[in-house]
Each structure stands twice: as C-alpha cells, then as structure tokens.
Amino acid sequence: MNGNEQKLMTRMAENAERTERALAEYFDEKDNDLQVILDAQTYSLMAGGKRIRPFLVNEICHVLGGAEESSMPFACAVEMIHTYSLIHDDLPCMDDDDLRRGKPTNHKVFGYANALLAGDALLTRAFGVAASAPCADPTCRAEAVRILSEKAGDHGMIGGQIIDLHGETEKLEFETLLRLHRLKTGALIECSALLGALAAGYLPDTKEAKAATAYASKIGLAFQVIDDILDAVGSEEELGKSVGSDASNHKTTFLSYFSLEDAKAYAKRLTEEAVAELSEFKNAEVLVALAYYLLNRTH
C-alpha cells in the first residue's frame, strides 16, 4: 500500500467515524409510539459500510477549500437517501435479498411494512437535514435540496431503478444500460460531488463543480461495472450480501456485453478518465486514490 492509499484509508475511516457520530445525533430521541420506525431507520443507517458518498461530499469540499462543518449535513442527507434506497432495493418487490452488509435485511428484521416506511422516513428526513444545515446560507441550502431532489428522483436514482426493472424482463441495449447506471448508481455519487462543491461555495455551473461532477460520474460508472463483476465472481462471505442475484433474476449487466477481462478493462479506462478530470485541482491525491480503490475493491 503506497502513501496515498494509506492516507485514503485513514481519511475514509476517520470520515466514517465522524459521519456516524453526526448521523446518530439526528436520531438521539426516544418515543414509545414511534420506536419501531426509529429503530428500523437506525438499524440500516448505522450498519456500517464504506460511507463513500459522505466521504466524497466532505473530501471534495475540503479539496475546494471548504470546511466540514458546512459539508457534513449534506453528507448525512446523502447517506440517508442512499440507505433508504438500499432498504427498498432489498424488498421482496425489488431484489428480495436476505443479507445486506452481513446482516439480515431490514424487512427480514422489521417486516415489509415497517421497512417500507423506514425507507420513506429516511428519504423525507434527508431533505429536512439539508434544508436546515446550520453553516450554509439560504441560497446554498435551497440549492442543496434541489440537487438532492433531482438526483434521487424520477430523473435520477428512481429513474435508474425503473430501467433496471425493465432489464429483468428484456435485454437492455448497451446505451440504455449506461443510462440505467448513470441514474441508479451514478446520480447519487454525482449528487455527493455537487454538494461537496456547493458546501465550499461553488454552484453547479462553475468549472470546479463541473469537474468534480464529471469525476464522480466516471467513478460511479466504474463502481457499477465492478459491482456486476463481484456479483458474478465474489463470495457472499466477503461481500456481506447475496451474490448471483443478477444472473438468477436474468438482469442485463455489463457482463451481458463484456467478458470479465473486458469489463475490468472498461472500468480501468473509466477510472483513468475520472482521474484526468482532477487535473486542475490542488491536493487531490486522496480523490485519485479513491478512484483506484473503487476500481480494485473486492467487496
């Protein structure tokens, strides 16, 4: 492991710890009437994971000269939306998975209805968290809510899920497959980059925000290529979730168009293009290391 990789691992671990402390503060409450929905939310929200999206929010803010006090509420909002999407993705009406991060999925513990409502509650709370970020000015908060809405909605992550469902019953054209993953996975990763830039004072139409978004878009697509590879060849023990579901559900994936080796080469090319987008950024070595970490991950 080289110096930049070690720095990345340290920064990611520290960021995950700070993010989890911040997330816990939003759920520091007890309510007997509502406890099941609070517990269902925190069960999935605090289940660990790499916290890549909040890391991206905070790191891009840092690289662009901003403070984490400004970016952390946005990082938490993104992680709430990501977690809601995982809860819903695992439901019987979607992928019907039993494991997530090595633990029973939310609906296996709390039941279908409570899991559905826990996802809904996390999505709704995320907008409130972004809208009330204490260190952001009103324009920044309003823009953050707009970005979250766009990237999580029917022309973002949910739109990608709709295309994904179509891919279970019919083979998708390659361009449609690209659109699927640019929306389903990539939109929230792009959202993280945009929010990080926004927290540092850069609106979406600035060259800095555009470069950060292009970087995020490419690592997001590479992330999904690797996900498809791992679903085919990874182990359930290492991944902490069910494997082989893509094949069993007859989903169109990148392995519908590429051999394993060609898929790996495609992910590598996307990663190199992502890194090139950072050429104008100073102190971006951790973001570079992140791109290669996601390319070479085994879980």
N, C-alpha and C positions, 0 to 999 in steps of 0.2 A: 504494500500500500504506500503510494507516494505521499508527499507532504500535503498536496491539495486534497487528496482523497481523505486523509486523516482529518484535515481541517473540516471537510464536509461532514464527516461522521460526527465529529464533536459538535459542530454547529447544529446539525439536524437533531441530535439527542437533546441538546440544551433548548432548542426551539420547541421540540415536542413537550418537554417538561413545562416550559413557560406557557405554552398553548393550553395544556391540560389544566394547569392551575387557573388560567383565565376562563376556560370553559366551565370548570367546576363552580366558579363564582356566580355564573348565571343560573345555576341550579342549587344554590345554597338556600334551600327552603324545605319546609315540611308542610304537608297538607293532607290530612287523612282522607278527605273526599277525593283528592286528585292524585294520591300517591302512586297508584299503578301507572298512570301516564308519565309521571315524573321519573319513576324507576325505569320504565321501558325506554324512555329517551336516553337516560344516562347509561343504561346497560350497553347500548350500542355506541353512544358518543364517547364513552370512556373506555372502550375495549382495546385501546392501543392503536397499532398501525403506524405507518411511516410519517403521517402528518405532512405529506408532501405539499398539499395545496396551501395550508397555512405557512409552511416554510417558504414557499415561493412568494406569497404575499409579503412576508416580513423581509426576506432577503432582497427582493427587488426594491422595496422601499429603502433598505439600507444602502444598496449599491447606488441608488439615485440621491442619496444624501438625506433621506428622511429618518424619522425616529420611530421606534417600535411602539411607543405609546399611541401614535397615530394609526399604525397599521394593524395592531393586534385585534381590535374589534372587528375589522374587516376579515382578518384571518379566521376568527372564530365563526363569523357568519358563513364563510365559505365552507368550513368544516361541518357546520350544522347541516347545510344543504347537501354536502357530499354524503353525510351519514344517513340523512333521510332517504337519499337515492339508493343507498345500499340496503336499507331496511325494506324498501318497496321492491327492489330488484330481486330480493330473496323470496318474496311471497309466492305462494302456490300459483297465482295467476300470472306470474312472470317466470323466473327461473326455477322456482320451487327448490331452493337449496337448503340443506340442513346445517351446514357449517359456514361460519364467517370468522376469520382470524382465529381459528382453532377452537371456537366456542359455538354452541348451538345458536342458530339464527334467531332473530328477535321473535318471530312468530312461533317458533318452537317453545320459547320460554313463556311468552305473554299471551299467546293466542293471536289468531288472524286479525280480529277487530282492533285489539289494543296495539298491535304492531302497525297497522294501517294508520291509526290515529297518532301514534308516536312519530311516524314519518311526517304526517301533516303538521304536527305541532312544532317539530324542528324546523321545517321549511318556514312556517309562519314566524317563529321566534327570530329566525335569521334576519328577516327584514327589519324587525324592531331593533336588533343589536346594531345593525349597520346605520339605521336612521338616528340612533342615539349615541353614536361614537363621540365621546367627550372631547377628544383632541382634534376633531375635524370641524371645519367651518360648514355652515348650512349648505352651500353650493356643493361642497365635497360630499357631504352625507347624501344629498339628493341624487347626485351622480352615481354614488355607490349603489344606492337602491335600484336605480335604473339599470345599471350594469348587471347586478345580481338577477333582476327580473328577466332581462333579455337572455342571459347565458343559461339560466336554469329553466326557462320556459319552453313554449312550443316551437320556437325558432332556435332553441339551444338544446340543452340536455334532454328534455322531454321529447323534442322532435327526433333526436337520435334514437331514443327508445322506441318510438313508433316505427321508424325504419327498421330497427333491429327485430321487432316483432314480425314485420313483413318477411324478413330474412329467414324466419323459421319455417315458412311455408313455400318460399320460392327463392331461387338463387338470385342474389343481387348482382347487378352489373358492377364492375370494379369502381367506377366513378360514384355510384350510389353507396358502395361500401365505404369509400373515403369520406363521403358526406356524413354517413352514419357516425363514424368515429370522430370526425371533426366536431360533431354536435354532442354525441353521447358522452364521450370522454374529454375531448379537446375543449369544449366550450367552458367547462368549469376550470380547467387549467389556464385557459386564456383569461378568464374572469379573475383568477388569482393574480396574474401578471398585471392586468389593468388596475386592480385595486391596490396593488403594491405601488405602482407608479402614481396613482391618484393620491395615496397617503403621503407620498413625497412631494406632491404639488404639481404633478404632470397630468393634464387632462388627456383623454384618449386620442385627440387629434395631434398631439405633439410627437416629434420624431422619436423621443425616448420611449414613450408609451407604445408607439407602433413597433419599434424594435423589440421591446420586451414581449409584446403580444405575438410577434412572428416567432420568436424563440420558443414561447410557450406552446404555440400551435404545433410546431415541429416536434418538440419533445413529447407532447400529448399523443401525437400520431405514432411516434416510435414506441411509446409506452404501450399502446394498444396492440401493436404488432408483437411485442414481446409477451403481452398477456395471452394472445392467441397461441403463441408457441408454448408457453408454460402450461396452458390448459391441455395441450396435446401431449406434452412430454414430462411435465412436472409431477411431483408426488403430493398426495393430499396432506401428508405429514409436514412437508416443507412449506407448502403454500398456506396451510391452515384453512383450506376450504375445499369443497368438492372439485374434482378435476374430471375432464372428459365430458362435461355437460354440453359444450358446443357441438361435439360430434353426435352425442345422443339426442340432442334437440334439432339436429340437421341444420344448424345455423351456418350462414355464409360467413366465413372468416378470411383473414389474409392467407391462410393455408388452403383455402379454396382456389387461390390463384398462384401461390408461390410454393415451392418446395421449402423445407425447413432452412436449408442453406441460403436460398434466395431471399427468404423472409428476413433472416438475420442480416443479410447484406443491405436490404432495403431499410431496415431500422438503423443500421450504421450510417447510411447516407443521410437519412433524415436528421440524425444526431449531429453530423458534421455541418449540415446546413443550419441547424439551430445554433450551434456554437459560433458560426460566422456572423449571425445576427448581433452578437455581443461585441463586435469589433470596436465599436465606438464607446463602450462602457469601460470605465476605470474600475479596478478592483473586482472584476467579475469572475475571478478564478473559481470561486465556490459554485457559481451558476454553471460554469463549464464542467466542473467535477460532477455536479448533479446530473447533467445531461448524460454523461458517460456512466454514472452509477445506475441510472434508469435503464440504459441500454444493456448493461452487463448483469442486471439483477437476476436472482434465481428464485425469488418469491415476491 
